[in-house]
Every structure is written in structure tokens, then in C-alpha cells.
Amino acid sequence: MYKLTDFDKELLNILQGNIPLVSRPFAYMAEKLGCGENEVIEEINLLKREGYVRRIGSFFNSDKLGYRGTLVALKVKRELMEETALFVNKYPGITHNYEREGEYNLWFTLLTPDDEVRQKIMDEITSLPGVEKYMDLSARRKYKINVQFMLK
Amino acid sequence: MLSEVDKKIVRAMQGDFPIVAEPYKKIAEEVGITEEELLARLEQFRQDGTIRKFGAVLKHREVGFAANVLCVWVVPEERMDEVAANMCSHMAVTHCYDRNTTPDWPYNFYTMIHGSSRENCEEIAAQLAEENNLSQRTMLYTGKEWKKTSMRYFCE
């Protein structure tokens, strides 16, 4: 695997902050890094190709867009895990769906634009034969939602 | 309320940001507005919190955080803000949520902890427990990741 240089680390640290809202944001970043605009663009594309970056883009506050989110935990029968997980996967509002250790063994996040859609999805999932019980764990307060890793 | 143009901006901005010299020009063309209009609207979105982050999210395993765990805690309601402030200040903690409980689930505070290994995650959790004087927690390690994507709004 490609090994990160000091320059890459500095670039990734800057990139994890806010991309400037100016016509040529990479030229702006290049100036801070003391290199050329092309160098920045080429290096970012390299880091994306090499698999260091999950996504570069905007992350919206779902509440502000009128969406409501929740975290749902299911207790799924072991032998029906795969078909249950694949059924859950098909909803676009479900962005994360993980198996976890413990009694509740399948956990997913759900974002929906209105309560009717949300209820329909919850009804469809919780009536699956593999689902023994479930918990709807909606957030009361979000204190922190920022994945940022400063590289040294 | 979001206008139809706003929704178009959200749709155009929620994918991969173009890594080219003039990315906003490209997006503005897609939306059908000028680059200046787009930049002004994005500035507003950033200021009012509609855009909570605009930048790169790294693949944590590739940058040295090989392990992570969803650690859930029982935090007394009256200490919630104080505990949250402490936990949020740790670099290893990336998400902090206060959530509903159920009769068989007393955990009301959720943290994502990132570490170099499972042992390291355990150490960090033990440290957080000590700093915040919390006795009840459960570590929900991830098994298979069946799905991990970014949300696409206004595409239903």
C-alpha cells in the first residue's frame, strides 16, 4: 500500500477541515501548503485512488433538511441474519447496517422525510420472520458528530 | 424552508466533490445558477448549520485507527451535559448522542470510540469511565458491516 508522506498528512489534515468557498479552493489550499494548485489536485486524486479517503464532500444536518433520524436495534434469529440484513439494506434511508455483538445483534440508522414513510419502513422490518424484538433509539441530543483524525 | 433550488444544490453537493480547478463552477452549471449564487448559498448553509461539515472523511482503518467500538453508557440525566463535554473533548471519540432508553435497555449515552486495536479501545473506554465516574457501560463491537453509505437526500 502507498505510504503517506508528511505532505500527504498535512494535506489530509487541511482537507478534513472546511474546504474554502472560493472559486479556486485548491489554489487556496496550495498557497497554505506552499505548493502548486496542480500538485494539490493530483495528490488528492492519488489519495482517493489509494483508498485513504472515504468521501470528500458536504455532510448535511439532516434535521435542517427536514429529515428525522433514528437508530434501531434488532434481535435477529441467527439462521435468518443474512436475509434480514439484506432486506434492511434495500431502503435508501438506511445508510448504516451493522451486525454487533450482544443480544441485539443488528443495528441500523434510518433517515426519513416524514413519519408516514418511517412508520411503514419500521412496520415492514419489524414484522420480518427473523426479527424477535426491536428497539427504536431516537436521539434526544447530538453532542458531537464529526469524524476527524489529525495525522502526525 | 428549502426552495427547489436549494434542494438541487443539496442533490449536487451530496455526492463526491469534483477535484478540479474550478469545482463550484461545475456544480453551479449542474444546478443552473451562477457560481457566485452557489457560493453565497453555500456560505449561508454553512453559517446556519445546514452543512455541518464540508471536507474529507478518511477511511479510519487506512489511517491507523484499525478498531472502533460503539460504547453505550448509563449517564445520570443531571450529569449529561458535563459528561458529554468531557467525552466530546477526546479525539478518540467521534460521535456522542443522548438517546431514548427502553425497559430492557438502560443505556442513554452513545459514543463511537476509535483506537489502534480492540485492547486500545478497551483502555480508552476504561479511561473515560474513570474520568467521568461511570460504572455502567456496554461495548458493542461491530461484526459484519452489511451496509455503509452516505445519505442521499431528496432522491426518494
HADDOCK unambig.tbl for C-alpha pairs under 7 A between the chains (distance, minus, plus):
assign (segid A and resid 15 and name CA) (segid B and resid 55 and name CA) 5.52 0.50 0.50
assign (segid A and resid 15 and name CA) (segid B and resid 56 and name CA) 5.43 0.50 0.50
assign (segid A and resid 16 and name CA) (segid B and resid 55 and name CA) 5.00 0.50 0.50
assign (segid A and resid 16 and name CA) (segid B and resid 56 and name CA) 4.55 0.50 0.50
assign (segid A and resid 16 and name CA) (segid B and resid 57 and name CA) 6.32 0.50 0.50
assign (segid A and resid 17 and name CA) (segid B and resid 55 and name CA) 5.73 0.50 0.50
assign (segid A and resid 18 and name CA) (segid B and resid 53 and name CA) 6.72 0.50 0.50
assign (segid A and resid 18 and name CA) (segid B and resid 54 and name CA) 5.15 0.50 0.50
assign (segid A and resid 18 and name CA) (segid B and resid 55 and name CA) 5.30 0.50 0.50
assign (segid A and resid 19 and name CA) (segid B and resid 54 and name CA) 6.01 0.50 0.50
assign (segid A and resid 19 and name CA) (segid B and resid 55 and name CA) 5.52 0.50 0.50
assign (segid A and resid 21 and name CA) (segid B and resid 39 and name CA) 6.08 0.50 0.50
assign (segid A and resid 23 and name CA) (segid B and resid 22 and name CA) 5.95 0.50 0.50
assign (segid A and resid 23 and name CA) (segid B and resid 24 and name CA) 6.44 0.50 0.50
assign (segid A and resid 24 and name CA) (segid B and resid 21 and name CA) 5.79 0.50 0.50
assign (segid A and resid 24 and name CA) (segid B and resid 22 and name CA) 5.30 0.50 0.50
assign (segid A and resid 26 and name CA) (segid B and resid 21 and name CA) 6.59 0.50 0.50
assign (segid A and resid 41 and name CA) (segid B and resid 19 and name CA) 6.18 0.50 0.50
assign (segid A and resid 41 and name CA) (segid B and resid 20 and name CA) 6.61 0.50 0.50
assign (segid A and resid 52 and name CA) (segid B and resid 58 and name CA) 5.80 0.50 0.50
assign (segid A and resid 52 and name CA) (segid B and resid 59 and name CA) 5.45 0.50 0.50
assign (segid A and resid 52 and name CA) (segid B and resid 62 and name CA) 5.80 0.50 0.50
assign (segid A and resid 52 and name CA) (segid B and resid 63 and name CA) 6.94 0.50 0.50
assign (segid A and resid 53 and name CA) (segid B and resid 56 and name CA) 6.79 0.50 0.50
assign (segid A and resid 53 and name CA) (segid B and resid 57 and name CA) 6.12 0.50 0.50
assign (segid A and resid 53 and name CA) (segid B and resid 58 and name CA) 4.29 0.50 0.50
assign (segid A and resid 53 and name CA) (segid B and resid 59 and name CA) 5.42 0.50 0.50
assign (segid A and resid 54 and name CA) (segid B and resid 57 and name CA) 5.49 0.50 0.50
assign (segid A and resid 54 and name CA) (segid B and resid 58 and name CA) 5.07 0.50 0.50
assign (segid A and resid 54 and name CA) (segid B and resid 59 and name CA) 5.13 0.50 0.50
assign (segid A and resid 55 and name CA) (segid B and resid 16 and name CA) 6.34 0.50 0.50
assign (segid A and resid 55 and name CA) (segid B and resid 56 and name CA) 5.70 0.50 0.50
assign (segid A and resid 55 and name CA) (segid B and resid 57 and name CA) 5.42 0.50 0.50
assign (segid A and resid 56 and name CA) (segid B and resid 16 and name CA) 5.72 0.50 0.50
assign (segid A and resid 56 and name CA) (segid B and resid 17 and name CA) 5.72 0.50 0.50
assign (segid A and resid 56 and name CA) (segid B and resid 55 and name CA) 5.29 0.50 0.50
assign (segid A and resid 56 and name CA) (segid B and resid 56 and name CA) 4.12 0.50 0.50
assign (segid A and resid 56 and name CA) (segid B and resid 57 and name CA) 6.31 0.50 0.50
assign (segid A and resid 57 and name CA) (segid B and resid 13 and name CA) 6.72 0.50 0.50
assign (segid A and resid 57 and name CA) (segid B and resid 14 and name CA) 6.36 0.50 0.50
assign (segid A and resid 57 and name CA) (segid B and resid 15 and name CA) 6.47 0.50 0.50
assign (segid A and resid 57 and name CA) (segid B and resid 16 and name CA) 5.43 0.50 0.50
assign (segid A and resid 57 and name CA) (segid B and resid 17 and name CA) 4.80 0.50 0.50
assign (segid A and resid 57 and name CA) (segid B and resid 54 and name CA) 5.56 0.50 0.50
assign (segid A and resid 57 and name CA) (segid B and resid 55 and name CA) 5.36 0.50 0.50
assign (segid A and resid 57 and name CA) (segid B and resid 56 and name CA) 6.46 0.50 0.50
assign (segid A and resid 58 and name CA) (segid B and resid 13 and name CA) 6.02 0.50 0.50
assign (segid A and resid 58 and name CA) (segid B and resid 14 and name CA) 5.56 0.50 0.50
assign (segid A and resid 58 and name CA) (segid B and resid 51 and name CA) 6.44 0.50 0.50
assign (segid A and resid 58 and name CA) (segid B and resid 53 and name CA) 5.93 0.50 0.50
assign (segid A and resid 58 and name CA) (segid B and resid 54 and name CA) 4.30 0.50 0.50
assign (segid A and resid 58 and name CA) (segid B and resid 55 and name CA) 6.50 0.50 0.50
assign (segid A and resid 59 and name CA) (segid B and resid 14 and name CA) 6.91 0.50 0.50
assign (segid A and resid 59 and name CA) (segid B and resid 51 and name CA) 5.79 0.50 0.50
assign (segid A and resid 59 and name CA) (segid B and resid 52 and name CA) 5.80 0.50 0.50
assign (segid A and resid 59 and name CA) (segid B and resid 53 and name CA) 5.07 0.50 0.50
assign (segid A and resid 59 and name CA) (segid B and resid 54 and name CA) 6.01 0.50 0.50
assign (segid A and resid 60 and name CA) (segid B and resid 50 and name CA) 5.66 0.50 0.50
assign (segid A and resid 60 and name CA) (segid B and resid 51 and name CA) 4.41 0.50 0.50
assign (segid A and resid 60 and name CA) (segid B and resid 52 and name CA) 5.50 0.50 0.50
assign (segid A and resid 61 and name CA) (segid B and resid 49 and name CA) 6.79 0.50 0.50
assign (segid A and resid 61 and name CA) (segid B and resid 50 and name CA) 5.14 0.50 0.50
assign (segid A and resid 61 and name CA) (segid B and resid 51 and name CA) 5.89 0.50 0.50
assign (segid A and resid 61 and name CA) (segid B and resid 52 and name CA) 5.67 0.50 0.50
assign (segid A and resid 64 and name CA) (segid B and resid 50 and name CA) 5.47 0.50 0.50
assign (segid A and resid 85 and name CA) (segid B and resid 146 and name CA) 6.67 0.50 0.50
assign (segid A and resid 89 and name CA) (segid B and resid 147 and name CA) 6.35 0.50 0.50
assign (segid A and resid 93 and name CA) (segid B and resid 151 and name CA) 6.75 0.50 0.50
assign (segid A and resid 95 and name CA) (segid B and resid 147 and name CA) 6.54 0.50 0.50
assign (segid A and resid 95 and name CA) (segid B and resid 148 and name CA) 5.62 0.50 0.50
assign (segid A and resid 95 and name CA) (segid B and resid 149 and name CA) 5.02 0.50 0.50
assign (segid A and resid 95 and name CA) (segid B and resid 150 and name CA) 6.11 0.50 0.50
assign (segid A and resid 95 and name CA) (segid B and resid 151 and name CA) 6.04 0.50 0.50
assign (segid A and resid 96 and name CA) (segid B and resid 147 and name CA) 5.17 0.50 0.50
assign (segid A and resid 96 and name CA) (segid B and resid 148 and name CA) 4.55 0.50 0.50
assign (segid A and resid 96 and name CA) (segid B and resid 149 and name CA) 6.47 0.50 0.50
assign (segid A and resid 97 and name CA) (segid B and resid 145 and name CA) 6.34 0.50 0.50
assign (segid A and resid 97 and name CA) (segid B and resid 146 and name CA) 5.40 0.50 0.50
assign (segid A and resid 97 and name CA) (segid B and resid 147 and name CA) 4.87 0.50 0.50
assign (segid A and resid 97 and name CA) (segid B and resid 148 and name CA) 6.64 0.50 0.50
assign (segid A and resid 98 and name CA) (segid B and resid 142 and name CA) 6.44 0.50 0.50
assign (segid A and resid 98 and name CA) (segid B and resid 143 and name CA) 6.74 0.50 0.50
assign (segid A and resid 98 and name CA) (segid B and resid 144 and name CA) 5.94 0.50 0.50
assign (segid A and resid 98 and name CA) (segid B and resid 145 and name CA) 4.54 0.50 0.50
assign (segid A and resid 98 and name CA) (segid B and resid 146 and name CA) 5.55 0.50 0.50
assign (segid A and resid 98 and name CA) (segid B and resid 147 and name CA) 6.80 0.50 0.50
assign (segid A and resid 99 and name CA) (segid B and resid 142 and name CA) 5.88 0.50 0.50
assign (segid A and resid 99 and name CA) (segid B and resid 143 and name CA) 4.84 0.50 0.50
assign (segid A and resid 99 and name CA) (segid B and resid 144 and name CA) 5.18 0.50 0.50
assign (segid A and resid 99 and name CA) (segid B and resid 145 and name CA) 6.33 0.50 0.50
assign (segid A and resid 100 and name CA) (segid B and resid 140 and name CA) 5.85 0.50 0.50
assign (segid A and resid 100 and name CA) (segid B and resid 141 and name CA) 5.57 0.50 0.50
assign (segid A and resid 100 and name CA) (segid B and resid 142 and name CA) 4.59 0.50 0.50
assign (segid A and resid 100 and name CA) (segid B and resid 143 and name CA) 5.14 0.50 0.50
assign (segid A and resid 101 and name CA) (segid B and resid 140 and name CA) 5.70 0.50 0.50
assign (segid A and resid 101 and name CA) (segid B and resid 141 and name CA) 5.74 0.50 0.50
assign (segid A and resid 101 and name CA) (segid B and resid 142 and name CA) 6.73 0.50 0.50
assign (segid A and resid 101 and name CA) (segid B and resid 143 and name CA) 6.83 0.50 0.50
assign (segid A and resid 137 and name CA) (segid B and resid 99 and name CA) 5.85 0.50 0.50
assign (segid A and resid 137 and name CA) (segid B and resid 100 and name CA) 5.16 0.50 0.50
assign (segid A and resid 137 and name CA) (segid B and resid 101 and name CA) 6.69 0.50 0.50
assign (segid A and resid 138 and name CA) (segid B and resid 99 and name CA) 5.60 0.50 0.50
assign (segid A and resid 138 and name CA) (segid B and resid 100 and name CA) 5.81 0.50 0.50
assign (segid A and resid 139 and name CA) (segid B and resid 97 and name CA) 6.33 0.50 0.50
assign (segid A and resid 139 and name CA) (segid B and resid 98 and name CA) 5.67 0.50 0.50
assign (segid A and resid 139 and name CA) (segid B and resid 99 and name CA) 4.20 0.50 0.50
assign (segid A and resid 139 and name CA) (segid B and resid 100 and name CA) 6.40 0.50 0.50
assign (segid A and resid 140 and name CA) (segid B and resid 98 and name CA) 5.42 0.50 0.50
assign (segid A and resid 140 and name CA) (segid B and resid 99 and name CA) 5.25 0.50 0.50
assign (segid A and resid 140 and name CA) (segid B and resid 100 and name CA) 6.77 0.50 0.50
assign (segid A and resid 141 and name CA) (segid B and resid 97 and name CA) 5.89 0.50 0.50
assign (segid A and resid 141 and name CA) (segid B and resid 98 and name CA) 5.04 0.50 0.50
assign (segid A and resid 142 and name CA) (segid B and resid 96 and name CA) 6.28 0.50 0.50
assign (segid A and resid 142 and name CA) (segid B and resid 97 and name CA) 4.62 0.50 0.50
assign (segid A and resid 142 and name CA) (segid B and resid 98 and name CA) 6.35 0.50 0.50
assign (segid A and resid 143 and name CA) (segid B and resid 84 and name CA) 6.71 0.50 0.50
assign (segid A and resid 143 and name CA) (segid B and resid 96 and name CA) 5.20 0.50 0.50
assign (segid A and resid 143 and name CA) (segid B and resid 97 and name CA) 5.75 0.50 0.50
assign (segid A and resid 144 and name CA) (segid B and resid 88 and name CA) 6.30 0.50 0.50
assign (segid A and resid 144 and name CA) (segid B and resid 94 and name CA) 6.77 0.50 0.50
assign (segid A and resid 144 and name CA) (segid B and resid 95 and name CA) 4.99 0.50 0.50
assign (segid A and resid 144 and name CA) (segid B and resid 96 and name CA) 4.89 0.50 0.50
assign (segid A and resid 145 and name CA) (segid B and resid 94 and name CA) 6.22 0.50 0.50
assign (segid A and resid 145 and name CA) (segid B and resid 95 and name CA) 4.67 0.50 0.50
assign (segid A and resid 145 and name CA) (segid B and resid 96 and name CA) 6.72 0.50 0.50
assign (segid A and resid 146 and name CA) (segid B and resid 94 and name CA) 5.59 0.50 0.50
assign (segid A and resid 146 and name CA) (segid B and resid 95 and name CA) 6.47 0.50 0.50
assign (segid A and resid 147 and name CA) (segid B and resid 57 and name CA) 6.76 0.50 0.50
assign (segid A and resid 147 and name CA) (segid B and resid 94 and name CA) 5.16 0.50 0.50
